[in-house]
Amino acid sequence: MLETEIKKLTAAIEALTKAMATAPVTEAPVEAPVVEAPVEVIAPVEAPVANEGMDKDTLTRMCLDLSRAGHKDSIKAKLESYGVKRVSELLDGKSLETSIAFCDWVTEQVGEIQ
């Protein structure tokens, strides 16, 4: 059964190949390509990280970067000015404004060391 079907398909392919070989070649008219005007892409301006909200891990990583760059005492002083000793305490127990102010300060300090 399969062999007969294969033979039929092979015969059909050969017949089509012969028909295509003997058919006259007519060229289709070529249309002019459509040229679109270039579109100017403006990159979106990213808001500062602190305004988008910063998670504990990101803030902690940024504080570690600052500490390694020699700003350990200034981080401690800033945290003490908010009445906490650790970043996690600041984010868990203080107001949103205090957390945002600290995030802004850290972002500014990281920008200065880069």
Number of C-alpha atoms within 10 A of each C-alpha: 5 7 8 9 10 11 11 12 12 12 12 12 12 12 12 11 12 11 11 11 10 8 9 8 8 6 6 6 6 6 6 6 6 6 6 6 6 6 6 6 6 6 6 6 6 7 8 11 13 19 11 10 13 16 11 14 11 12 21 16 11 17 21 15 15 21 15 10 12 12 16 14 10 13 22 15 13 15 17 13 10 14 12 17 15 13 19 14 13 20 20 11 11 14 11 13 9 14 20 17 14 21 24 17 15 20 18 13 17 16 10 9 11 6
